[in-house]
Amino acid sequence: MNRRIAIAEPDLSPLEEGYALEAIRSTWISSTGAYLTRFEQEFAAACGCGHSLAVSNGTTAIHLALAALNVGPGDEVIVPSMTYIATANAVRYCGAEPVFVDVEPSTWCLDPARVEEAITSRTKGIIAVHLLGHPADMDPLLEIAAIHGLWVVEDAAEATFATYKGRQVGGLGRIGTFSFFGNKVLTCGEGGAITFQDPTLATRLRMLRGQGMDPRQRYYFPIVGFNYRLTNLAAAILCGQMERRADILRRRREIVARYEARLRGVPGIALRTDAEWAVTSPWMFAATIEARAGVDRDTVARRLTDDGIETRPLFVPIHTLPPYRVEHARRGTELPVTHGLGRDGIMLPTHTLLTDADVDEVCDRLVAAVGAGRAAQGRLRVA
Ligand SMILES: Cc1ncc(COP(=O)(O)O)c(C=O)c1O
């Protein structure tokens, strides 16, 4: 194979180019402008939320949400360990401690059955991550939160436009957060958004996003805030992406469906089971390499790299990483599902620029790598 198949590529068209050029020519390239207002309104409406704020990325979106909810030193926040590092880091930025809970074996999202045992007198809330485009099971999480007086923040960085029981993610918990990094379903390079229904949160979130400035008195700063604003230039690109979102989603869904059709049921390869109440967002397609494959995930990934196919391991469980492992060991909680996914999970190329032939090529090579492992295992058994 001559061509490298990339794991992710942004889908940018002349529409985004035109809007970006317009923003440049207008000189409104910083954090005020018509594209920002338009994007915030359109994104809020598309997510079925009363409000949306554009922010600089998905990490600052989570930090801002937690800061608005007054998370601080001594507090604990329940998070899955099977997520991107940003979810846990944002808790630490507040001086608080993430408490890691296992995920469900079917959906790979936070397991509501394991949440209650992690709650202590210090717990302030739960971050439900909609992992790899699949919504977390929000109803039981919201019920547990209500019983214990906690809030739920949705980290929807990977799940733009997913729905849970017919409702858009981002408006189900207290605050929703999104990422528009280059590999996401919608992108502007680096960017993010916050969504929320409660209008009383709006002023505080806006102030925190803009250095703490008083909305009634310019350049007066009653609180310590951050500079987490998005630029009008980036919002111009997002407005183009919003206009094209039906096409982007359609092609990504076709790719996910093709992977499903080709890989489900292949011995040695396991796939996530989508809940019947979920409409997933077609972010990154992932599989796990089972023990019976006779070959481990890293060997499979190396073989695909040799074939010109870029993959990504599923997330290293955060509770095993240096900044978090000592604190987690003190708690002594076992997270077996997370461990298995971290060891066996592999993300496959998922973006709109892939042809059907590319997807078939990835599947052929993956099935061959797993098949070779099974054959080698068979030979060992015979010998
Ligand atoms: C689950 C999750 N949360 C948060 C983030 C952080 O987003 P960003 O990279 O835009 O800061 C990401 C993504 O990249 C993510 O996958």
The ligand as a Tripos MOL2 file, in Angstrom:
@<TRIPOS>MOLECULE
LIG
   16    16     1     0     0
SMALL
NO_CHARGES

@<TRIPOS>ATOM
      1 C1        -13.5200   12.8090   26.7810 C.3       1 LIG1
      2 C2        -12.7230   14.0410   26.4910 C.ar      1 LIG1
      3 N1        -12.7740   15.0710   27.3480 N.ar      1 LIG1
      4 C3        -12.1010   16.2050   27.1260 C.ar      1 LIG1
      5 C4        -11.3210   16.3870   26.0070 C.ar      1 LIG1
      6 C5        -10.5210   17.6260   25.8620 C.3       1 LIG1
      7 O1        -10.7930   18.3660   24.7220 O.3       1 LIG1
      8 P1         -9.6620   19.2960   24.0670 P.3       1 LIG1
      9 O2         -8.6530   18.4240   23.4430 O.co2     1 LIG1
     10 O3        -10.4360   20.1310   23.0870 O.co2     1 LIG1
     11 O4         -9.0990   20.1440   25.1620 O.co2     1 LIG1
     12 C6        -11.2440   15.3470   25.0720 C.ar      1 LIG1
     13 C7        -10.4660   15.4520   23.8870 C.2       1 LIG1
     14 O5         -9.8270   15.5420   23.1570 O.2       1 LIG1
     15 C8        -11.9410   14.1480   25.3210 C.ar      1 LIG1
     16 O6        -11.8690   13.1100   24.4550 O.3       1 LIG1
@<TRIPOS>BOND
     1     1     2 1
     2     2     3 ar
     3     2    15 ar
     4     3     4 ar
     5     4     5 ar
     6     5     6 1
     7     5    12 ar
     8     6     7 1
     9     7     8 1
    10     8     9 2
    11     8    10 1
    12     8    11 1
    13    12    13 1
    14    12    15 ar
    15    13    14 2
    16    15    16 1
@<TRIPOS>SUBSTRUCTURE
     1 LIG1         1 GROUP 0 **** ****
